[in-house]
């Protein structure tokens, strides 16, 4: 039997689960398969149950699967407690005990009997028989200890996996040779081979096999964090300031690694206020700059964000959402920061906000955020979540083979400044009420140090020269001009290829509306529904500000009912749609998930099917019908 494999490797934080899964996924990709990963880890440092799923198929995969069908349980070598009555239970047993509910019928279990004992798990044998699980105990720990070091039990687990799925070891050994050498390499290859040989002696009872595939184009394995970092670099970003905070840390780390080799600067500072202010200052001085954080840190950036808006200083910020409020669940995904990102700071906001739906969009929309920020002199925000931050997916390498764009957008040369408007004192009129030839509201910008470019950049409302002004007419003129930028940005976005993605039946009567990282999951759900005869289509929205009113209205006008899918408890995206359109509340139903786990395709399928009657909510989700707040 062939078909997709969803392999889950489980162990303890600090046991190398993440790196092992990444290497396995990369080997599968190199051998021609399409892969997608999902990771689950606790917020405790070096302690607690963690797992990663690797979904592999010969066809493109866009989301995590519905459950999984192969479990490699390694135990938790850093377990703090081994007693059932401890606060966190028997932590050593969790890599096996806590990964059974989502294991599909007919699935395979390989567990490390050097650390794990199924007798510690209530009704394990009965459940295995009921669900036709195929269980293979192996002393992976002992095998690794005998041949090298205990930490190499992960390699033994991969060797057992390959053998049980009839997958060749060569892609694994080739990857090892790329990353290791000497005695370490030889020990790992020896352990890999020995584990595979032991499996050959088993009486196999399962029929799972690794699929076979090939790629027409060169592939790279990247996360959303990679996409954002690469997009920033290619768009000319040469300054980043930040403070670590999960999951934003991954973008910050990547940029900190790459920028110094490109003549750029990366600064880790004392807090997020300083980070945003430093990036704002660098941008004012003439460098394309970026900062970012997750929800709690982004809250501290509200003051510099407002300063960027009123001084009209270009800036790109990244906001990586996670479960809140406050610290919430730091390593779990959620989309609860939408309103926070759209409206935080002081007064009326004037910003651009994008929510990319996948790794390619993360790259493209980060580049677009820089383009708009530096052409229109305002902050642009890329909002994503823990899910997109860490999940890996194979993407055509040519996606990232684009021309760089190092220019600073709409700035004046010294020759142009000599002819520009100046006050009687000689101060450059940076904030002109009605810039000549600029119906988009963009007033000419100079860079500090340019001749004839001197002006004041103040957080107060200001006269065209930047001097403080509380004159009512000046206030209205400045505010109206700044807001005209959003109209012009919307026009520019409408003239190019849309960031909103429609998918599904051409003449659908049922719609699914979502935004951000839910895109791939919704697409897979829609494909299943259409294949089953349902008249369904979806629209995934990336432009959150300025909102794509025309596109969303046309989509909603084309369907009779629409399910809005989002990962928060209060339906923030549904609220944004109703606010922007001023209508459609009678056809919008919500499917909400906020337990820290992303949607699975089946949950969206069941949500849509439930619109025809019955309860469309599934485990972990909540349904809110049309007309409900």
SVG drawing of the C-alpha trace seen along z (x, -y; Angstrom):
<svg xmlns="http://www.w3.org/2000/svg" viewBox="-30 -84 68 97">
<polyline fill="none" stroke="black" stroke-width="0.4" points="0.0,0.0 1.3,-3.4 0.1,-6.9 1.1,-9.7 3.3,-9.1 2.8,-11.4 5.8,-10.6 5.8,-11.9 9.0,-11.8 8.4,-12.4 10.8,-12.9 12.0,-15.5 13.1,-19.1 16.8,-19.0 16.8,-15.5 17.4,-16.8 13.8,-16.1 13.7,-19.3 17.1,-18.8 16.4,-15.2 13.0,-15.9 14.5,-18.7 17.2,-16.4 14.7,-13.6 12.4,-16.0 15.3,-17.4 16.4,-13.9 12.8,-13.1 12.6,-16.3 16.0,-15.5 14.7,-12.1 11.8,-13.6 9.0,-13.9 6.9,-16.9 7.1,-17.5 5.5,-19.7 6.4,-19.8 4.5,-20.7 6.2,-21.1 4.9,-21.1 7.1,-22.1 6.7,-23.3 7.7,-26.7 9.9,-25.2 13.6,-25.2 15.1,-21.7 12.2,-19.9 8.9,-18.6 7.3,-16.6 7.9,-17.7 7.2,-16.3 7.5,-17.1 5.4,-15.7 6.8,-15.3 4.2,-14.8 5.5,-13.3 3.7,-12.5 4.4,-12.4 1.9,-15.2 2.3,-18.7 1.3,-19.0 0.1,-22.4 -0.8,-21.7 -0.4,-19.3 -2.3,-16.1 -5.4,-14.7 -3.5,-12.9 -0.5,-10.8 0.3,-7.2 3.8,-6.5 5.1,-7.2 8.7,-7.1 8.7,-7.5 12.1,-8.1 11.2,-8.9 12.4,-12.0 15.9,-11.8 15.5,-15.1 12.3,-14.1 11.9,-15.9 9.3,-13.5 8.5,-9.9 5.6,-9.6 2.0,-9.6 0.9,-11.8 3.5,-14.5 2.1,-17.8 3.0,-17.2 2.5,-13.4 5.0,-10.8 7.1,-13.0 9.3,-10.2 6.4,-8.2 4.7,-11.2 6.4,-10.7 4.4,-7.5 1.4,-8.1 0.5,-11.6 0.8,-10.7 -1.8,-7.9 -5.1,-9.9 -4.1,-11.2 -2.6,-8.0 -4.6,-6.7 -6.0,-3.2 -3.5,-0.8 -0.6,-3.1 2.9,-2.0 4.6,-2.6 8.3,-2.2 9.2,-3.0 12.5,-3.0 12.2,-0.2 15.4,-1.5 13.3,-4.3 9.7,-3.5 7.5,-0.8 3.9,-0.4 2.8,1.0 3.0,-2.5 0.2,-3.4 -3.4,-2.4 -5.0,0.0 -2.2,-0.3 -2.4,3.2 -6.2,3.0 -6.0,-0.2 -3.4,1.1 -5.6,4.1 -8.7,1.9 -7.0,-0.4 -4.9,2.2 -1.6,0.4 1.5,2.3 4.0,2.0 7.7,2.6 9.8,2.2 13.5,1.5 16.3,0.7 17.4,-2.4 19.1,-3.8 21.2,-0.7 22.1,-0.4 23.4,-4.0 25.3,-3.6 27.0,-0.4 28.1,-2.0 28.9,-5.6 26.9,-7.9 23.4,-7.7 22.3,-10.9 22.6,-8.9 19.5,-7.0 17.7,-9.5 19.8,-8.1 18.8,-4.6 15.2,-5.7 15.5,-7.1 17.2,-3.9 14.3,-1.8 11.8,-4.2 13.5,-3.8 13.6,-0.1 10.0,0.3 8.8,-2.0 11.0,-0.3 12.8,-3.6 16.5,-3.5 19.2,-4.7 21.2,-6.5 19.5,-9.9 20.0,-9.9 23.7,-8.9 24.3,-11.6 22.8,-14.2 25.0,-13.0 28.1,-13.3 27.1,-16.9 26.9,-17.7 29.4,-15.4 32.9,-14.0 35.4,-11.7 34.4,-9.4 31.1,-11.0 30.0,-10.4 31.2,-6.8 29.4,-6.1 26.1,-7.5 26.2,-5.6 27.0,-2.4 24.1,-2.9 21.8,-3.7 22.7,-0.5 22.4,1.7 19.0,0.3 17.8,1.1 19.2,4.6 17.4,5.3 14.1,4.2 14.7,6.7 14.5,9.5 11.0,8.4 7.8,10.1 6.3,7.2 2.5,6.8 1.9,3.4 1.4,2.3 2.7,-1.4 5.4,-2.2 7.1,-5.5 5.8,-6.9 8.1,-7.6 8.3,-10.9 10.4,-13.4 10.7,-17.1 10.8,-19.1 12.5,-22.0 15.2,-22.4 13.7,-22.5 14.6,-24.2 13.1,-23.4 12.1,-26.7 9.9,-28.1 7.9,-31.3 10.7,-32.8 13.1,-32.0 10.8,-33.7 10.5,-36.9 14.3,-37.1 15.2,-36.4 12.6,-38.9 14.0,-41.6 17.5,-41.0 16.6,-41.0 14.6,-44.2 17.7,-45.9 17.3,-45.7 20.6,-46.3 19.7,-47.1 17.7,-45.0 17.2,-45.6 15.4,-43.3 15.0,-41.4 14.4,-37.6 10.8,-36.5 9.3,-33.3 8.5,-32.9 9.8,-36.2 13.3,-35.1 13.8,-32.9 13.5,-35.9 15.8,-37.9 18.4,-35.1 18.5,-34.6 18.9,-38.3 21.6,-38.6 23.5,-35.8 23.3,-37.2 23.4,-41.0 26.9,-41.5 28.4,-39.6 26.5,-42.0 27.8,-45.2 24.6,-45.5 24.1,-45.7 22.2,-43.6 21.6,-44.8 20.2,-42.9 19.0,-45.6 17.6,-45.7 13.9,-45.7 11.4,-46.1 10.9,-49.8 14.6,-50.3 14.5,-47.9 11.8,-49.7 13.2,-53.1 16.7,-52.1 15.2,-50.7 13.2,-54.0 16.4,-56.0 18.4,-54.0 15.6,-54.4 15.5,-58.2 19.2,-58.2 18.8,-56.5 19.0,-52.7 16.3,-50.2 15.4,-48.9 13.4,-46.2 12.4,-45.3 9.8,-43.0 8.6,-40.9 5.7,-38.7 2.6,-40.0 3.9,-41.1 7.0,-42.8 5.0,-44.4 2.8,-46.1 6.0,-47.9 6.5,-49.1 3.3,-51.0 5.0,-54.3 7.7,-54.1 5.1,-52.8 3.0,-56.0 6.1,-58.1 6.9,-56.4 3.3,-57.3 3.4,-61.0 7.0,-61.6 6.3,-59.6 9.5,-57.6 9.5,-54.3 9.8,-51.2 9.0,-47.5 7.9,-45.6 7.3,-41.9 4.7,-40.6 4.7,-36.9 1.5,-36.1 1.1,-33.4 -1.5,-32.5 -2.2,-35.4 -3.2,-37.5 0.1,-38.4 2.6,-35.6 -0.3,-33.2 1.1,-30.0 4.4,-31.2 5.1,-28.3 1.6,-27.7 0.0,-29.3 -2.9,-31.7 -4.2,-34.6 -5.4,-36.7 -3.2,-39.8 -5.1,-41.0 -6.8,-44.0 -3.6,-44.7 -1.6,-44.9 -4.2,-47.0 -4.9,-49.6 -2.2,-49.8 -0.5,-53.2 -2.0,-56.6 -4.8,-58.2 -5.8,-57.2 -3.4,-54.6 -1.8,-55.0 0.0,-51.8 0.1,-48.8 -0.5,-45.3 0.1,-42.0 -0.6,-38.5 1.2,-36.0 -0.4,-32.5 2.7,-30.5 6.5,-30.6 6.5,-32.1 4.0,-34.8 6.1,-35.5 9.0,-36.3 7.0,-38.3 4.9,-40.2 7.9,-41.2 9.5,-42.6 6.2,-44.4 6.1,-45.8 9.5,-47.4 8.5,-48.8 5.3,-50.4 6.9,-51.6 9.7,-53.4 7.6,-54.7 4.8,-56.1 6.8,-56.9 4.9,-54.9 5.2,-51.7 4.4,-48.4 3.8,-45.3 4.1,-41.7 1.9,-39.6 2.3,-35.9 2.0,-33.2 3.9,-30.5 2.5,-28.0 4.0,-29.7 7.1,-30.7 8.3,-27.1 6.6,-24.8 8.9,-23.7 7.8,-23.1 9.6,-22.5 9.4,-25.4 10.8,-25.8 14.3,-27.4 13.6,-29.9 11.0,-31.6 14.0,-33.3 15.9,-34.0 14.7,-37.6 16.4,-40.9 17.4,-42.8 16.0,-46.3 18.4,-48.3 17.0,-51.8 15.4,-54.0 12.2,-54.6 10.9,-58.2 13.8,-60.4 15.1,-63.6 18.6,-64.2 20.5,-67.3 19.8,-68.8 16.1,-68.2 16.3,-69.6 17.7,-72.8 14.6,-73.4 12.1,-72.1 9.9,-74.1 11.6,-75.8 10.4,-78.0 11.6,-81.6 14.3,-80.4 15.6,-78.0 14.1,-74.9 12.9,-72.2 9.2,-71.8 9.2,-68.1 5.5,-67.9 3.8,-69.9 0.0,-70.1 -0.5,-69.6 2.7,-68.3 2.9,-69.4 2.2,-66.5 1.6,-64.1 -2.1,-63.2 -1.0,-60.1 -0.2,-62.3 3.5,-61.6 5.5,-64.7 9.2,-64.7 11.7,-63.2 15.3,-64.2 18.0,-62.2 20.0,-63.8 23.2,-65.4 21.9,-66.4 22.4,-70.1 19.1,-72.1 17.4,-69.1 17.2,-70.3 13.8,-69.8 12.4,-68.7 10.9,-65.3 8.6,-65.6 6.1,-63.4 3.8,-66.4 1.5,-67.5 3.6,-69.8 3.8,-72.7 5.3,-71.7 8.8,-72.3 8.2,-70.0 7.8,-72.7 5.0,-72.0 1.6,-73.3 -1.8,-72.9 -3.6,-75.0 -6.9,-73.3 -6.6,-73.9 -3.0,-72.5 -4.1,-69.5 -6.9,-68.6 -4.6,-69.2 -1.8,-67.0 -4.2,-64.2 -6.1,-64.2 -2.8,-64.0 -1.5,-61.1 -4.7,-59.2 -4.7,-59.8 -1.6,-57.5 -3.8,-54.5 -6.1,-55.2 -3.2,-55.4 -1.7,-52.2 -4.9,-50.4 -5.0,-51.6 -1.4,-50.3 -2.2,-47.0 -5.4,-46.7 -3.3,-47.3 -0.9,-44.4 -1.5,-40.6 -3.7,-40.2 -2.4,-39.0 -5.8,-37.4 -6.1,-33.8 -9.3,-32.3 -9.5,-28.5 -12.2,-25.9 -15.4,-25.7 -16.0,-28.5 -19.7,-29.0 -19.7,-28.1 -22.7,-28.7 -20.7,-28.1 -17.6,-30.1 -14.8,-29.7 -13.0,-33.0 -9.7,-33.0 -6.4,-34.9 -2.8,-34.2 -1.4,-30.7 -4.7,-28.9 -4.5,-29.2 -3.1,-25.7 -5.3,-23.9 -8.4,-25.6 -7.3,-24.8 -6.9,-21.1 -10.3,-21.1 -11.9,-22.8 -10.4,-20.2 -11.8,-17.4 -15.2,-19.0 -15.3,-19.7 -14.2,-16.1 -17.2,-15.0 -19.6,-17.1 -19.9,-20.2 -20.1,-23.6 -17.4,-25.3 -14.7,-27.9 -12.4,-29.8 -10.8,-33.2 -7.6,-33.7 -6.9,-37.3 -3.4,-38.8 -4.1,-42.5 -5.4,-43.5 -4.7,-47.2 -5.6,-48.8 -8.4,-46.2 -9.3,-44.7 -12.9,-45.7 -13.8,-45.1 -12.3,-41.6 -13.9,-40.4 -17.3,-42.0 -17.3,-40.3 -16.5,-36.9 -19.2,-37.2 -21.7,-38.5 -21.1,-35.3 -22.0,-32.8 -25.0,-32.2 -23.2,-31.3 -19.6,-31.7 -17.6,-30.1 -14.9,-32.3 -12.0,-30.2 -9.5,-31.8 -7.4,-30.9 -8.8,-33.1 -11.7,-33.1 -13.4,-36.3 -13.7,-36.2 -11.4,-39.2 -11.1,-38.7 -14.9,-38.2 -15.3,-41.5 -12.8,-43.2 -14.8,-42.0 -18.0,-43.3 -16.5,-46.6 -14.9,-47.2 -18.0,-46.1 -20.7,-47.3 -22.7,-44.3 -22.7,-40.5 -23.2,-39.7 -26.3,-37.6 -24.2,-35.1 -21.0,-34.9 -20.5,-31.9 -17.3,-31.4 -15.2,-28.4 -12.8,-29.3 -9.9,-27.4 -7.8,-28.7 -6.4,-25.7 -2.9,-26.4 -3.0,-23.8 -3.5,-24.8 -6.5,-23.5 -6.4,-20.2 -8.1,-19.9 -10.9,-17.6 -12.0,-20.2 -12.6,-22.7 -14.4,-20.0 -16.7,-19.1 -17.3,-22.8 -18.5,-23.4 -20.6,-20.2 -22.2,-21.2 -23.6,-24.4 -26.2,-22.1 -27.4,-20.9 -26.1,-19.5 -23.3,-20.8 -20.3,-21.8 -17.9,-22.3 -15.4,-19.5 -13.0,-18.8 -11.0,-21.8 -13.1,-24.2 -16.1,-26.5 -18.8,-27.4 -20.5,-30.8 -23.5,-31.1 -24.5,-34.1 -26.0,-36.9 -24.1,-36.0 -21.5,-38.3"/>
</svg>
